[in-house]
């Protein structure tokens, strides 16, 4: 799971491996795609609404897009905990609207949710090594 612990002869620190490298590549890049896609959409909306887009907004968009996969992991972990193995059957349009809403919420609060997701990853990987 995640990024391999060795990179070109160098060992990655275990904390980095268990947190930043804790997501599978498939999951990370899928979520990164949606994070960048949302950032591009938000950028277009803001650019059209404002006469000029401030340059200090660019790092904000980049940081939130990079942290989005970890924020989404935290959100999905919480939902999985609350919902358990239950299956909800809902209208596809309602589901897509909810997906867009949760993407916006996770992306917008990535600086708050990502550290929670990283802590969950660290605990999960530490627990799996111990047991």
N, C-alpha and C positions, 0 to 999 in steps of 0.2 A: 504494500500500500504506500502510495506517495513516492517521493523522490528518493533515489538510492542514497545511502549514507556516505558513499565515497564519490568524490568528484576529482578526476584527474590526479589521483594519488593523494589527495588531501581528504582528511576526515571532516565531516560536518559536525558541529557541536550538537550533542543530543537534544538540547532544548530547541534548537533550530529545526532539527530533523523531526521532532515530535509535534511542532507547531506549524511552521511555514511549509514543511514538507509532509505534513500529515494528511493532506487531501490527495485523492488519486488525481493523476494528471487529467483524466477524462472529466472528472467532476470540476476540477479547478478551471480548465480551459472552457468548459461549457458555461460555467457561471461568469467567468471573465468576459466571454463573448457578450452575454446579456448585460453585464455591467457597463461595458464599453458602448454597446448599442443604446442603452438608456442614457449614458452620458452624452452621446452624439445627439440624441433626441432632445435632451434638456438643453444642450448647447444651442441647437437650432431655435428652440422656443425662446430662450433668453436673448439670443442674438436678434431675433425678429422684434421682440418687445422693446428692447433697449436701443437707443441710438448708437451706443458704443458698448461693447462688451469689455469689462475691465480685465486686464491681463492677469491680475491676481486670482481670477476665477479659474484659470487653466490648471494650476496645481491642485485646487480643490476638486475639480472634476477628475483629474488623474489619480489622486489619492483615494477618493471614494470608489473609483472603478477598480483599483488594485485591491482594496480592502473588501469589496463587495462579496467575493466568494466566501470569505471567512464569516462575514455578517450573515450571508444566506445560510451557511452551515449552522450558525447559532440559531437562527430562526427555525430552520427545518428540524433541528434537534429538539427545540422547545415544543413545536407542533407535534412531533412524533411522541414526545413524552406525554403530552396532554391527550392526544387522540388515541394513542395505542395502536392497535391493529384494526381499528374501525375503518370501514369504507363508506364514503359519502357519495351518493349519486345525485349530481346536480346538472342543471342546464349548461351546455358548453359555453354559451356566451357569458353566463354568470361566472363560470370557472375562469375564463380568460380575463375578465375584468378583475377578478380577485388576484389572479397571477400578476397582472400589471400593477395593481395596487401594492401587493407585497414586494414586488421588485422595487417600486418607487420608495417604499418605506425602508427596505433593507439598504438600498443604495444611499438614501438620504441620511440614514443613521449609521452608516458603516463605521464611522470613527468610534461609536459607542458599542455597537454589536460585535465588531471584529475582535476586540480583545476578549470578549466572552467566548466567541467561537474558538479563538486560539487557546484559551484556557481549557475548554472542553476537549479539544484535540490533544493537548498535552496530557490531561488526565486519562483520556481514553487509551493513548499509546503507552503511558506509564503503567496503567492497570494491565494491559495486554502483555507487557514484558514481564510483569511480576507474576502473573497467573497463567 
